[in-house]
Amino acid sequence: MRKDIRKLRPAQYAEAGIKYFWRVENEQDEMIVYTFELLPEDSCYTPSGVFRKQLRLERPFPIDIELPEITW
């Protein structure tokens, strides 16, 4: 089920024209943020980063935050 959502949601977001999305995962009790950016020429996403402990991005807006410990 989860793998199906990982394929379905990005396709839905791309169709809606959403330029960026983040996927937050719990991997071995560590928060991991995967970031993606829409490629307009292909209408599909390309990975733009994998972040552990610190999330630093310029797009879609400047952000620099420490990722908290997992509480779930």
Distance bins in CASP14 RR format, pairs under 12 A and 6 or more apart:
PFRMAT RR
TARGET T0000
AUTHOR 0000-0000-0000
RMODE 2
METHOD distances of the structure
MODEL  1
1 7 0 0 0 0 0 1 0 0 0 0 0
1 8 0 0 0 0 0 1 0 0 0 0 0
2 8 0 0 0 0 0 1 0 0 0 0 0
2 9 0 0 0 0 0 1 0 0 0 0 0
2 23 0 0 0 0 0 1 0 0 0 0 0
2 25 0 0 0 0 0 1 0 0 0 0 0
3 9 0 0 0 0 0 1 0 0 0 0 0
4 10 0 0 0 0 0 1 0 0 0 0 0
4 11 0 0 0 0 0 1 0 0 0 0 0
5 11 0 0 0 0 0 1 0 0 0 0 0
5 12 0 0 0 0 1 0 0 0 0 0 0
5 13 0 0 0 0 0 1 0 0 0 0 0
5 23 0 0 0 0 0 1 0 0 0 0 0
6 12 0 0 0 0 0 1 0 0 0 0 0
6 13 0 0 0 0 0 1 0 0 0 0 0
6 21 0 0 0 0 0 1 0 0 0 0 0
6 23 1 0 0 1 0 0 0 0 0 0 0
6 25 0 0 0 0 0 1 0 0 0 0 0
6 34 0 0 0 0 1 0 0 0 0 0 0
6 36 0 0 0 0 0 1 0 0 0 0 0
6 45 0 0 0 0 0 1 0 0 0 0 0
7 13 0 0 0 0 0 1 0 0 0 0 0
7 14 0 0 0 0 0 1 0 0 0 0 0
7 23 0 0 0 0 0 1 0 0 0 0 0
7 44 0 0 0 0 0 1 0 0 0 0 0
7 45 0 0 0 0 0 1 0 0 0 0 0
8 14 0 0 0 0 0 1 0 0 0 0 0
8 15 0 0 0 0 0 1 0 0 0 0 0
9 15 0 0 0 0 0 1 0 0 0 0 0
9 16 0 0 0 0 0 1 0 0 0 0 0
9 18 0 0 0 0 1 0 0 0 0 0 0
9 21 1 0 0 1 0 0 0 0 0 0 0
9 22 0 0 0 0 0 1 0 0 0 0 0
9 23 0 0 0 0 1 0 0 0 0 0 0
9 36 0 0 0 0 0 1 0 0 0 0 0
9 45 0 0 0 0 0 1 0 0 0 0 0
10 16 0 0 0 0 0 1 0 0 0 0 0
10 17 0 0 0 0 0 1 0 0 0 0 0
10 18 0 0 0 0 1 0 0 0 0 0 0
10 20 0 0 0 0 0 1 0 0 0 0 0
10 21 1 0 0 1 0 0 0 0 0 0 0
10 22 0 0 0 0 0 1 0 0 0 0 0
10 23 0 0 0 0 1 0 0 0 0 0 0
10 34 0 0 0 0 0 1 0 0 0 0 0
10 36 1 0 0 1 0 0 0 0 0 0 0
10 37 0 0 0 0 0 1 0 0 0 0 0
10 38 0 0 0 0 1 0 0 0 0 0 0
10 39 0 0 0 0 0 1 0 0 0 0 0
10 43 0 0 0 0 0 1 0 0 0 0 0
10 44 1 0 0 1 0 0 0 0 0 0 0
10 45 1 0 1 0 0 0 0 0 0 0 0
10 46 0 0 0 0 0 1 0 0 0 0 0
10 47 0 0 0 0 0 1 0 0 0 0 0
11 17 0 0 0 0 0 1 0 0 0 0 0
11 18 0 0 0 0 0 1 0 0 0 0 0
11 21 0 0 0 0 0 1 0 0 0 0 0
11 36 0 0 0 0 0 1 0 0 0 0 0
11 38 0 0 0 0 0 1 0 0 0 0 0
11 43 0 0 0 0 1 0 0 0 0 0 0
11 44 0 0 0 0 1 0 0 0 0 0 0
11 45 0 0 0 0 1 0 0 0 0 0 0
12 18 0 0 0 0 1 0 0 0 0 0 0
12 21 0 0 0 0 0 1 0 0 0 0 0
12 43 0 0 0 0 0 1 0 0 0 0 0
12 45 0 0 0 0 0 1 0 0 0 0 0
13 19 0 0 0 0 1 0 0 0 0 0 0
13 20 0 0 0 0 1 0 0 0 0 0 0
13 21 1 0 1 0 0 0 0 0 0 0 0
13 22 0 0 0 0 0 1 0 0 0 0 0
13 23 0 0 0 0 0 1 0 0 0 0 0
13 36 0 0 0 0 1 0 0 0 0 0 0
13 37 0 0 0 0 0 1 0 0 0 0 0
13 38 1 0 0 1 0 0 0 0 0 0 0
13 43 0 0 0 0 0 1 0 0 0 0 0
13 44 0 0 0 0 0 1 0 0 0 0 0
13 45 1 0 0 1 0 0 0 0 0 0 0
14 20 0 0 0 0 0 1 0 0 0 0 0
14 21 0 0 0 0 1 0 0 0 0 0 0
14 36 0 0 0 0 1 0 0 0 0 0 0
14 37 0 0 0 0 0 1 0 0 0 0 0
14 38 1 0 1 0 0 0 0 0 0 0 0
14 39 0 0 0 0 1 0 0 0 0 0 0
14 40 0 0 0 0 1 0 0 0 0 0 0
14 42 0 0 0 0 1 0 0 0 0 0 0
14 43 1 0 1 0 0 0 0 0 0 0 0
14 44 1 0 1 0 0 0 0 0 0 0 0
14 45 1 0 0 1 0 0 0 0 0 0 0
14 46 0 0 0 0 0 1 0 0 0 0 0
15 38 0 0 0 0 0 1 0 0 0 0 0
15 43 1 0 0 1 0 0 0 0 0 0 0
15 44 0 0 0 0 0 1 0 0 0 0 0
15 45 0 0 0 0 0 1 0 0 0 0 0
16 38 0 0 0 0 1 0 0 0 0 0 0
16 43 0 0 0 0 0 1 0 0 0 0 0
17 37 0 0 0 0 0 1 0 0 0 0 0
17 38 1 0 0 1 0 0 0 0 0 0 0
17 39 0 0 0 0 0 1 0 0 0 0 0
17 40 0 0 0 0 1 0 0 0 0 0 0
17 43 0 0 0 0 1 0 0 0 0 0 0
17 44 0 0 0 0 0 1 0 0 0 0 0
17 45 0 0 0 0 0 1 0 0 0 0 0
18 36 0 0 0 0 1 0 0 0 0 0 0
18 37 0 0 0 0 0 1 0 0 0 0 0
18 38 1 0 0 1 0 0 0 0 0 0 0
18 40 0 0 0 0 0 1 0 0 0 0 0
18 43 0 0 0 0 0 1 0 0 0 0 0
18 45 0 0 0 0 1 0 0 0 0 0 0
18 60 0 0 0 0 1 0 0 0 0 0 0
19 35 0 0 0 0 0 1 0 0 0 0 0
19 36 0 0 0 0 1 0 0 0 0 0 0
19 37 1 0 0 1 0 0 0 0 0 0 0
19 38 1 0 1 0 0 0 0 0 0 0 0
19 39 0 0 0 0 1 0 0 0 0 0 0
19 40 0 0 0 0 1 0 0 0 0 0 0
19 43 0 0 0 0 0 1 0 0 0 0 0
19 45 0 0 0 0 1 0 0 0 0 0 0
19 46 0 0 0 0 0 1 0 0 0 0 0
19 48 0 0 0 0 0 1 0 0 0 0 0
19 59 0 0 0 0 1 0 0 0 0 0 0
19 60 1 0 0 1 0 0 0 0 0 0 0
19 61 0 0 0 0 0 1 0 0 0 0 0
20 33 0 0 0 0 0 1 0 0 0 0 0
20 34 0 0 0 0 0 1 0 0 0 0 0
20 35 1 0 0 1 0 0 0 0 0 0 0
20 36 1 0 0 1 0 0 0 0 0 0 0
20 37 1 0 1 0 0 0 0 0 0 0 0
20 38 1 0 0 1 0 0 0 0 0 0 0
20 39 0 0 0 0 0 1 0 0 0 0 0
20 45 0 0 0 0 1 0 0 0 0 0 0
20 46 0 0 0 0 0 1 0 0 0 0 0
20 47 0 0 0 0 0 1 0 0 0 0 0
20 48 1 0 0 1 0 0 0 0 0 0 0
20 49 0 0 0 0 0 1 0 0 0 0 0
20 57 0 0 0 0 1 0 0 0 0 0 0
20 58 0 0 0 0 0 1 0 0 0 0 0
20 59 1 0 0 1 0 0 0 0 0 0 0
20 60 1 0 1 0 0 0 0 0 0 0 0
20 61 0 0 0 0 1 0 0 0 0 0 0
20 63 0 0 0 0 0 1 0 0 0 0 0
21 33 0 0 0 0 0 1 0 0 0 0 0
21 34 0 0 0 0 1 0 0 0 0 0 0
21 35 1 0 0 1 0 0 0 0 0 0 0
21 36 1 0 1 0 0 0 0 0 0 0 0
21 37 0 0 0 0 1 0 0 0 0 0 0
21 38 0 0 0 0 1 0 0 0 0 0 0
21 45 1 0 0 1 0 0 0 0 0 0 0
21 46 0 0 0 0 0 1 0 0 0 0 0
21 47 0 0 0 0 0 1 0 0 0 0 0
21 48 0 0 0 0 1 0 0 0 0 0 0
21 49 0 0 0 0 0 1 0 0 0 0 0
21 59 0 0 0 0 0 1 0 0 0 0 0
21 60 0 0 0 0 1 0 0 0 0 0 0
22 31 0 0 0 0 0 1 0 0 0 0 0
22 32 0 0 0 0 0 1 0 0 0 0 0
22 33 1 0 1 0 0 0 0 0 0 0 0
22 34 1 0 0 1 0 0 0 0 0 0 0
22 35 1 0 1 0 0 0 0 0 0 0 0
22 36 1 0 0 1 0 0 0 0 0 0 0
22 37 0 0 0 0 0 1 0 0 0 0 0
22 45 0 0 0 0 0 1 0 0 0 0 0
22 47 0 0 0 0 0 1 0 0 0 0 0
22 48 0 0 0 0 1 0 0 0 0 0 0
22 49 0 0 0 0 1 0 0 0 0 0 0
22 50 0 0 0 0 0 1 0 0 0 0 0
22 51 0 0 0 0 1 0 0 0 0 0 0
22 55 0 0 0 0 1 0 0 0 0 0 0
22 57 0 0 0 0 1 0 0 0 0 0 0
22 59 0 0 0 0 0 1 0 0 0 0 0
22 60 0 0 0 0 1 0 0 0 0 0 0
22 63 0 0 0 0 0 1 0 0 0 0 0
22 65 0 0 0 0 0 1 0 0 0 0 0
22 67 0 0 0 0 0 1 0 0 0 0 0
23 31 0 0 0 0 0 1 0 0 0 0 0
23 32 0 0 0 0 1 0 0 0 0 0 0
23 33 1 0 0 1 0 0 0 0 0 0 0
23 34 1 0 1 0 0 0 0 0 0 0 0
23 35 0 0 0 0 1 0 0 0 0 0 0
23 36 1 0 0 1 0 0 0 0 0 0 0
23 45 0 0 0 0 0 1 0 0 0 0 0
23 47 0 0 0 0 1 0 0 0 0 0 0
23 48 0 0 0 0 0 1 0 0 0 0 0
23 49 0 0 0 0 0 1 0 0 0 0 0
23 50 0 0 0 0 1 0 0 0 0 0 0
23 51 0 0 0 0 0 1 0 0 0 0 0
24 30 0 0 0 0 0 1 0 0 0 0 0
24 31 1 0 0 1 0 0 0 0 0 0 0
24 32 1 0 0 1 0 0 0 0 0 0 0
24 33 1 0 1 0 0 0 0 0 0 0 0
24 34 1 0 0 1 0 0 0 0 0 0 0
24 35 0 0 0 0 0 1 0 0 0 0 0
24 50 0 0 0 0 0 1 0 0 0 0 0
24 51 0 0 0 0 1 0 0 0 0 0 0
24 52 0 0 0 0 0 1 0 0 0 0 0
24 55 0 0 0 0 1 0 0 0 0 0 0
24 67 0 0 0 0 1 0 0 0 0 0 0
24 68 0 0 0 0 0 1 0 0 0 0 0
24 70 0 0 0 0 0 1 0 0 0 0 0
24 72 0 0 0 0 0 1 0 0 0 0 0
25 31 1 0 0 1 0 0 0 0 0 0 0
25 32 1 0 1 0 0 0 0 0 0 0 0
25 33 1 0 0 1 0 0 0 0 0 0 0
25 34 1 0 0 1 0 0 0 0 0 0 0
25 35 0 0 0 0 0 1 0 0 0 0 0
25 50 0 0 0 0 1 0 0 0 0 0 0
25 51 0 0 0 0 0 1 0 0 0 0 0
25 52 0 0 0 0 0 1 0 0 0 0 0
25 67 0 0 0 0 0 1 0 0 0 0 0
25 70 0 0 0 0 0 1 0 0 0 0 0
25 72 0 0 0 0 0 1 0 0 0 0 0
26 32 1 0 0 1 0 0 0 0 0 0 0
26 33 0 0 0 0 0 1 0 0 0 0 0
26 52 0 0 0 0 0 1 0 0 0 0 0
26 67 0 0 0 0 0 1 0 0 0 0 0
26 68 0 0 0 0 0 1 0 0 0 0 0
26 69 0 0 0 0 0 1 0 0 0 0 0
26 70 1 0 1 0 0 0 0 0 0 0 0
26 71 0 0 0 0 1 0 0 0 0 0 0
26 72 1 0 0 1 0 0 0 0 0 0 0
27 33 0 0 0 0 0 1 0 0 0 0 0
27 34 0 0 0 0 0 1 0 0 0 0 0
27 50 0 0 0 0 0 1 0 0 0 0 0
27 51 0 0 0 0 0 1 0 0 0 0 0
27 52 0 0 0 0 1 0 0 0 0 0 0
27 67 0 0 0 0 0 1 0 0 0 0 0
27 70 0 0 0 0 1 0 0 0 0 0 0
28 52 0 0 0 0 0 1 0 0 0 0 0
28 70 0 0 0 0 1 0 0 0 0 0 0
29 52 0 0 0 0 0 1 0 0 0 0 0
29 68 0 0 0 0 0 1 0 0 0 0 0
29 69 0 0 0 0 1 0 0 0 0 0 0
29 70 1 0 1 0 0 0 0 0 0 0 0
29 71 0 0 0 0 1 0 0 0 0 0 0
29 72 0 0 0 0 1 0 0 0 0 0 0
30 50 0 0 0 0 0 1 0 0 0 0 0
30 51 0 0 0 0 0 1 0 0 0 0 0
30 52 1 0 0 1 0 0 0 0 0 0 0
30 53 0 0 0 0 1 0 0 0 0 0 0
30 67 0 0 0 0 1 0 0 0 0 0 0
30 68 0 0 0 0 0 1 0 0 0 0 0
30 69 0 0 0 0 1 0 0 0 0 0 0
30 70 1 0 0 1 0 0 0 0 0 0 0
31 50 0 0 0 0 0 1 0 0 0 0 0
31 51 0 0 0 0 1 0 0 0 0 0 0
31 52 1 0 0 1 0 0 0 0 0 0 0
31 53 0 0 0 0 1 0 0 0 0 0 0
31 54 0 0 0 0 0 1 0 0 0 0 0
31 55 0 0 0 0 1 0 0 0 0 0 0
31 65 0 0 0 0 0 1 0 0 0 0 0
31 66 0 0 0 0 0 1 0 0 0 0 0
31 67 1 0 1 0 0 0 0 0 0 0 0
31 68 1 0 0 1 0 0 0 0 0 0 0
31 69 1 0 0 1 0 0 0 0 0 0 0
31 70 1 0 1 0 0 0 0 0 0 0 0
31 71 0 0 0 0 1 0 0 0 0 0 0
31 72 0 0 0 0 1 0 0 0 0 0 0
32 49 0 0 0 0 0 1 0 0 0 0 0
32 50 1 0 0 1 0 0 0 0 0 0 0
32 51 1 0 0 1 0 0 0 0 0 0 0
32 52 1 0 1 0 0 0 0 0 0 0 0
32 53 0 0 0 0 1 0 0 0 0 0 0
32 54 0 0 0 0 0 1 0 0 0 0 0
32 55 0 0 0 0 0 1 0 0 0 0 0
32 67 0 0 0 0 1 0 0 0 0 0 0
32 70 0 0 0 0 1 0 0 0 0 0 0
33 47 0 0 0 0 0 1 0 0 0 0 0
33 48 0 0 0 0 0 1 0 0 0 0 0
33 49 0 0 0 0 1 0 0 0 0 0 0
33 50 1 0 0 1 0 0 0 0 0 0 0
33 51 1 0 1 0 0 0 0 0 0 0 0
33 52 0 0 0 0 1 0 0 0 0 0 0
33 53 0 0 0 0 0 1 0 0 0 0 0
33 54 0 0 0 0 1 0 0 0 0 0 0
33 55 1 0 1 0 0 0 0 0 0 0 0
33 56 0 0 0 0 0 1 0 0 0 0 0
33 57 0 0 0 0 1 0 0 0 0 0 0
33 63 0 0 0 0 0 1 0 0 0 0 0
33 65 0 0 0 0 1 0 0 0 0 0 0
33 66 0 0 0 0 0 1 0 0 0 0 0
33 67 1 0 0 1 0 0 0 0 0 0 0
33 68 0 0 0 0 0 1 0 0 0 0 0
34 45 0 0 0 0 0 1 0 0 0 0 0
34 46 0 0 0 0 0 1 0 0 0 0 0
34 47 1 0 0 1 0 0 0 0 0 0 0
34 48 0 0 0 0 1 0 0 0 0 0 0
34 49 1 0 0 1 0 0 0 0 0 0 0
34 50 1 0 1 0 0 0 0 0 0 0 0
34 51 1 0 0 1 0 0 0 0 0 0 0
34 52 0 0 0 0 0 1 0 0 0 0 0
34 55 0 0 0 0 0 1 0 0 0 0 0
34 57 0 0 0 0 0 1 0 0 0 0 0
35 45 0 0 0 0 1 0 0 0 0 0 0
35 46 0 0 0 0 0 1 0 0 0 0 0
35 47 1 0 0 1 0 0 0 0 0 0 0
35 48 1 0 1 0 0 0 0 0 0 0 0
35 49 1 0 1 0 0 0 0 0 0 0 0
35 50 1 0 0 1 0 0 0 0 0 0 0
35 51 1 0 0 1 0 0 0 0 0 0 0
35 55 0 0 0 0 1 0 0 0 0 0 0
35 56 0 0 0 0 0 1 0 0 0 0 0
35 57 1 0 0 1 0 0 0 0 0 0 0
35 58 0 0 0 0 0 1 0 0 0 0 0
35 59 0 0 0 0 1 0 0 0 0 0 0
35 60 0 0 0 0 1 0 0 0 0 0 0
35 63 0 0 0 0 0 1 0 0 0 0 0
36 44 0 0 0 0 1 0 0 0 0 0 0
36 45 1 0 1 0 0 0 0 0 0 0 0
36 46 1 0 0 1 0 0 0 0 0 0 0
36 47 1 0 1 0 0 0 0 0 0 0 0
36 48 1 0 0 1 0 0 0 0 0 0 0
36 49 0 0 0 0 1 0 0 0 0 0 0
36 50 0 0 0 0 0 1 0 0 0 0 0
36 57 0 0 0 0 0 1 0 0 0 0 0
36 59 0 0 0 0 0 1 0 0 0 0 0
36 60 0 0 0 0 0 1 0 0 0 0 0
37 44 0 0 0 0 0 1 0 0 0 0 0
37 45 1 0 0 1 0 0 0 0 0 0 0
37 46 1 0 1 0 0 0 0 0 0 0 0
37 47 0 0 0 0 1 0 0 0 0 0 0
37 48 1 0 1 0 0 0 0 0 0 0 0
37 49 0 0 0 0 1 0 0 0 0 0 0
37 57 0 0 0 0 0 1 0 0 0 0 0
37 58 0 0 0 0 0 1 0 0 0 0 0
37 59 1 0 0 1 0 0 0 0 0 0 0
37 60 0 0 0 0 1 0 0 0 0 0 0
38 44 1 0 0 1 0 0 0 0 0 0 0
38 45 1 0 1 0 0 0 0 0 0 0 0
38 46 0 0 0 0 1 0 0 0 0 0 0
38 47 0 0 0 0 0 1 0 0 0 0 0
38 48 0 0 0 0 1 0 0 0 0 0 0
38 59 0 0 0 0 0 1 0 0 0 0 0
38 60 0 0 0 0 0 1 0 0 0 0 0
39 45 1 0 0 1 0 0 0 0 0 0 0
39 46 1 0 1 0 0 0 0 0 0 0 0
39 47 0 0 0 0 0 1 0 0 0 0 0
39 48 0 0 0 0 0 1 0 0 0 0 0
40 46 0 0 0 0 0 1 0 0 0 0 0
48 55 0 0 0 0 0 1 0 0 0 0 0
48 56 0 0 0 0 0 1 0 0 0 0 0
48 57 0 0 0 0 1 0 0 0 0 0 0
48 58 0 0 0 0 0 1 0 0 0 0 0
48 59 1 0 0 1 0 0 0 0 0 0 0
48 60 0 0 0 0 0 1 0 0 0 0 0
49 55 0 0 0 0 1 0 0 0 0 0 0
49 56 0 0 0 0 1 0 0 0 0 0 0
49 57 0 0 0 0 1 0 0 0 0 0 0
49 58 0 0 0 0 0 1 0 0 0 0 0
49 59 0 0 0 0 0 1 0 0 0 0 0
50 56 0 0 0 0 0 1 0 0 0 0 0
50 57 0 0 0 0 0 1 0 0 0 0 0
50 67 0 0 0 0 0 1 0 0 0 0 0
51 57 0 0 0 0 1 0 0 0 0 0 0
51 63 0 0 0 0 0 1 0 0 0 0 0
51 64 0 0 0 0 0 1 0 0 0 0 0
51 65 0 0 0 0 1 0 0 0 0 0 0
51 66 0 0 0 0 0 1 0 0 0 0 0
51 67 1 0 0 1 0 0 0 0 0 0 0
52 66 0 0 0 0 0 1 0 0 0 0 0
52 67 1 0 0 1 0 0 0 0 0 0 0
52 68 0 0 0 0 0 1 0 0 0 0 0
52 69 0 0 0 0 0 1 0 0 0 0 0
52 70 0 0 0 0 0 1 0 0 0 0 0
53 64 0 0 0 0 0 1 0 0 0 0 0
53 65 0 0 0 0 0 1 0 0 0 0 0
53 66 1 0 0 1 0 0 0 0 0 0 0
53 67 1 0 1 0 0 0 0 0 0 0 0
53 68 0 0 0 0 1 0 0 0 0 0 0
53 69 0 0 0 0 1 0 0 0 0 0 0
53 70 0 0 0 0 0 1 0 0 0 0 0
54 63 0 0 0 0 0 1 0 0 0 0 0
54 64 1 0 0 1 0 0 0 0 0 0 0
54 65 1 0 0 1 0 0 0 0 0 0 0
54 66 1 0 1 0 0 0 0 0 0 0 0
54 67 1 0 0 1 0 0 0 0 0 0 0
54 68 0 0 0 0 0 1 0 0 0 0 0
55 61 0 0 0 0 0 1 0 0 0 0 0
55 62 0 0 0 0 0 1 0 0 0 0 0
55 63 1 0 0 1 0 0 0 0 0 0 0
55 64 1 0 0 1 0 0 0 0 0 0 0
55 65 1 0 1 0 0 0 0 0 0 0 0
55 66 1 0 0 1 0 0 0 0 0 0 0
55 67 1 0 1 0 0 0 0 0 0 0 0
55 68 0 0 0 0 0 1 0 0 0 0 0
56 62 0 0 0 0 1 0 0 0 0 0 0
56 63 1 0 0 1 0 0 0 0 0 0 0
56 64 1 0 1 0 0 0 0 0 0 0 0
56 65 0 0 0 0 1 0 0 0 0 0 0
56 66 0 0 0 0 0 1 0 0 0 0 0
56 67 0 0 0 0 0 1 0 0 0 0 0
57 63 1 0 1 0 0 0 0 0 0 0 0
57 64 0 0 0 0 1 0 0 0 0 0 0
57 65 0 0 0 0 1 0 0 0 0 0 0
58 64 0 0 0 0 1 0 0 0 0 0 0
END
